[in-house]
Amino acid sequence: MSGIEIRGHLLTPTGFVRGRLRLDEGRIVGVDGDPVDEARVRADAATPIVLPGFIDLHVHGGGGADTMDADDAVARLARTHARHGTTALLATTMTAPLPEIEAALHALRPHCESRLPGCARVLGVHLEGPYISPDRLGAQPAFARPPSLPEILALHAIAPIRVLTLAPEEEGALALIPALVDAGIRVQIGHSKASYEQARQALERGASGFTHLYNAMSALHHREPGVVGAALAHGEHAELIPDLVHVAPGAIRAALRALPGLYCVTDATSAAGMPDGSYRLGRQTVHKCLGAVRLADGTLAGSTLTMDQALRNLVHELGLPLAEASACVSTRAARYLGEPQRGVIAVGACGDLVVLDASTLQLQQVYLEGAAL
């Protein structure tokens, strides 16, 4: 789609400008305007705000569809999250028997190769399990298994694994990290009971992030810092779920101060964008009620969060400046994943954009690679 012009307060890499941008052939071909401070941006209710499209690196489902399902599940979840401003995502798998993971990746592969109209771009796979601790499953089914490099590379050949969650304390895990990094896979520590020392060793060998920081990992104690302590002391990047259920605001603030590359994810399940009721998360039945998703025993099981609500939570509930909140839901994830043409409003960048009401931060329009949704 060509020749689109969008006017408003545009968040550029150097700050907000009041002006316009031009889209052509899916790219931003022009940005011009006058600098304006954020306080004026928020006070001008008549002028919309234009931010880079949201990027979610941990998505299990949405719109009633689950990544582990076949048929049109991936298209349905990608379409659901696009309506909430997510322009690119990683489809995230569950711990399951290997044949089920292979089947899910085969179903995902065509969506990684091309984007359907009205759908967020699927940038690849986040393999969350099965190479995790059986003692830190969280809501993952009990199919954890020891990591195997040939096995992982065989899965990677089916569909591109961009991020892999790993428990570094499991036998053989630490030794695999350099080879996984060489294969282009970002290794994240998660679903782990690792000690502080083991987590730090994983970082030294090339692990680069932490999966849903604070959740399903050894907690911070002043004499046993655990995975959380290693993240806060030595981490550069980590994902965090800002639904205000998984992590308390004070803990989010601590992570923001400690981790310069902290980015937000939804960990959304098939219940996202759906009414209260029962849904699937891989093999598990989960129940959506009062804004949360839980197993029958009350264990949190992913979320119902969408990225537009994540942005509003960061701004309205935590008091973050809008520019910083935008970085948390877009730019930092793009940089972490090595996608420099996403998550930014600049000439030559991908035309992934969200247009927001300045007063409420509600979505007014979404652009997917230059096309209005």
Order of alpha helices (4+ residues) and beta strands (2+ residues): beta-beta-beta-alpha-beta-beta-beta-beta-alpha-beta-alpha-beta-alpha-beta-alpha-beta-alpha-beta-alpha-beta-alpha-beta-beta-beta-beta-alpha-alpha-alpha-beta-beta-beta
